[in-house]
Amino acid sequence: MNGSQSSSGKSLVWLLFVVMFFAHQDFWWWGDSSLVLGFLPIGLAYHALFSIGCALLGWLAISKAWPTELEVFADEMEETDSTEI
């Protein structure tokens, strides 16, 4: 991955992080007592979906914005450790 792809990936991850941060403040569901699927309070259903969204954001951060320099460094360290044994 070249530098421009990594930079745009990091920008996207940060943008989505900020959006998720503000979406987590779900004050609009506090007074709503409706149920989803007949048993699940809407605030709890929202947070369940929010948690899935956070997991997807984590996957996106790892796949698009992970610094490849760390992987190269770790692989080099692993190779030197295995040759010393």
BELCOR-V730723 format. One record per pair of residues at least 12 apart in sequence whose ideal C-beta (glycine too) atoms are under 6 Angstrom apart, sorted by the first residue. I is the first residue (numbers start at 1). GAP is how many residues later the second one is. Records with the same first field share a line. If there is no record, write none. Layout:
I=GAP / GAP
This chain:
9=55 / 56
10=55
13=47 / 48 / 52
16=41
26=20
29=13 / 14 / 17
